């Protein structure tokens, strides 16, 4: 980008793991296959949430609703675990090999969030 007039120069770097850094914006570029896999799992969760909404509208028994919510919780945790695993196998390993430990701090923070 052009310097001056309050326009910052940005650099773009792409790592083998799919991480892209443009200035201060970080992205993870995923393959179409991986996007399709994650989308399928997310769509299932969205469908389950719609089912729970219908259950509430139909005054279904609390235990039945809670069982469905428990299944949704497990499905979301499974998606989170998958994405975290991909992050660790790609981005974190790359950074450690490069001698950078910022990703380790990031993962530790993520673990703390998942534990609560």
Secondary structure, DSSP 8 states (H G I E B T S, - for coil): ---BTTB----EEE-TTSEEEETTEEEE---HHHHHHHHHHHHHHHHHHHHHHHHHHTT--HHHHHHHHHHHHHHHHHHHHHHHHHHIIIIIHHHHHTT--HHHHHHHHHHHHHH-
